[in-house]
Amino acid sequence: MSGLGPQRELEEAAALERRRRRELLRRGRIFNARIRTIGIDKDALDAQVKERKIQEAAEKAQHERFAHDMKKNDKLMCLLEERQKNEIKEMNRALLEFQKNFQKPETRREFDLNDPQALKTDRPARVSDDDPRCTISGMQKFMGEDLNYDQRIKFQREQLREWSLQQQKDWKNALADQKLADDLYDKFRIELDQKIMKEQRKEEESRRVVCTATKNFNRIQAAELAHKNEMEKAQKIKDDMDEITCLLRGDLLSENPDQAIGPLGKHHVLVDRWKGMNQEQLMEIRQFQKEQALEKLREREQERQRDAEWDRQCLQGARAQLLWEWHQQRQNQVQRRELDVMNAKLSQEQKAKNIYLKEEEYSNIPTDEYYAQFNTTTR
């Protein structure tokens, strides 16, 4: 999209220039009394139809670009949601794996009450003659003669200590792995954000350069047109003044026109004696010429006003385009801030969940109360 934007704007500028030139040629044909015809200007109408089609094609292309941008944003959101789902799924899998490896049912205090293999793993009714389960009537062992009690308790305490150390070590390793994964994820997200911001800056710079070039081109064209109009106006006035001066100082107008008046009246003119018009006729002609000059000045003023209105509309269009681009930039910034807020919220939820998992893990570690209960049960 960043590569097609400047080219599209250059094409629009060229089309606008061609349209302006055709309009100037059309004005020359319409306001030129020598070649002006009565009826419809079919060429101008065809040019307007063609320009309308070009404008509709440009609007259609612009809508297609907008649709492409929307599809791109939707695809990006789908990718982000899919990545979040995968992360949640991976976290749940790691949690199940941790519970499977380090929170087995055999390590629970009440496992001996629900052990399905209790009867298979239970000792037989009699192991040896010094079995402590033997009754007094069996005459195998008397009360208080258990010699392996201290060694058994010491062994059990050592075993519990080893289990606790192993769980703490596994927990530390799991935390280190989780921290490494979070760091890698944060680094990848920062790199992705930097790439996106870099592309946005490039696109804004290219648009700014194209807008500057268009403004300079329009300013130069307007200055050239104004200078050309002023030169034509000055040349026309000079030619008119030269023509009037030549007519006033010529031999034909300097002679007495009264000698051409016939005997039948003032309006009867003798052709062979006519030397020119009288002062009244000259004043009428001059007055008519002045009116024609004023009419021509009014037409030129109207043409200048139409050109100024056309330039103003072009400037308004460029300003509207620039305002639209600023509006798009603000919308992109707002979307970026919302995305950052959502990411921060997800990070906080992740941290809260990690803290909760820590508390759950620590709550499963045996306490001194459990040791005391275990010793009492063994005795």
C-alpha positions, 0 to 999 in steps of 0.5 A, a space after each residue: 500500500 505504501 508503494 501504490 499511494 504516491 503513484 496513485 496521487 501522481 496519476 490523479 494530479 496528471 488527470 487534474 492537469 489534463 482536465 484543466 487544460 481541456 477546460 481552458 480550451 473549451 472556454 476559448 472555443 465558447 467565448 471566442 466569437 469567431 469560431 463559436 457555434 450555436 448548439 451543444 458542445 459534444 466534445 466537451 460533454 464526452 470529455 466530462 463523461 470520460 472524466 466522470 468515469 475516471 473519477 468513479 474508477 478512482 473512487 472504486 479503487 480507493 474503496 478497494 484499498 480501504 477494504 484491503 486494509 480492513 481485511 489486513 487488520 482483521 487477519 492481524 486480529 485473528 492471528 493475535 487471537 490465535 496466538 493468545 489461544 495457543 498460549 493459553 492452551 500451552 499454559 494449561 498443558 504445562 499445568 496438567 503436565 506439572 500436576 501429572 509429574 509433581 502432584 501425583 495422588 500418591 503424595 497426598 495425605 489421604 491417599 491411604 484411605 482411597 488407594 485402590 491397591 491397598 489390599 494388594 500392597 498391604 502386608 500379610 497377616 504375619 511376616 515374622 515372629 517379631 511382627 508387631 501386629 501379633 496379639 498377646 495370645 499368639 505369644 509372638 511379641 509383647 508390648 513395647 518390644 519394637 526395636 526398629 521404630 527409631 530407624 524407621 522414623 529416621 528413614 521416613 523423615 529423611 525421605 520426606 526431606 528429599 521429596 521436599 527438596 526435589 519439589 523445590 528444585 523442580 519448582 525453581 526450574 519451572 519458574 526459570 523456564 516460564 520467565 525465559 518464555 515471557 522474556 522471549 515473548 516480550 522481545 518478539 512483541 517489541 520487535 514487531 511493534 518497532 517494525 510496524 511503527 517503522 512502516 507507518 513512518 515510511 508511509 507518512 513520509 512518502 505521503 508528505 513528500 507527494 503532498 508537498 510536490 503537489 502543492 508546489 506544482 499547483 502553486 507554480 501553475 497558478 502563478 504562471 496562469 496569472 502572469 500569462 493573463 496579465 501579459 495578455 491583458 496588457 498586450 490587448 490594452 496596448 493594441 487597442 490604444 494603438 488602434 484608437 490612436 492610429 484611427 484618430 490621427 489618420 488622414 481619413 478622420 482628420 478631414 471635415 465630414 460636413 461637406 458630405 451632407 447632401 441638399 436633402 438633409 443631414 442624413 443624405 450623404 453624397 458619396 463622392 464627397 464623403 470624408 468621414 463621420 461627424 463628431 456625433 457619430 464618432 461619439 456614438 462609435 466611441 461610446 459603443 467601443 467603450 461599452 464593448 471594452 467594459 463588457 470584455 473587462 467584465 468577461 475577463 473578470 468573471 473568467 478570473 473569478 472562475 479560475 480563482 474559484 477552481 483553484 480554491 476548490 482544488 486547495 480545499 480538496 487537498 486540505 480535506 485529503 490532508 485532514 483525512 490522513 490526519 484523522 486516519 493517523 489518530 485512529 491508528 494511534 487510538 487503536 494502538 493504545 487500545 491494543 497496548 492496554 489490552 496487552 497490559 491487561 492480559 499481562 496482569 492476568 497472566 501474572 495473577 494466574 502465576 501467583 495463584 499457581 505459586 500459592 497452590 503449589 506451596 499449599 501442597 507442600 507438607 507442613 510440621 502439623 502433617 509430620 506430627 500427625 504422621 508420627 502419631 499414626 505410625 506409632 
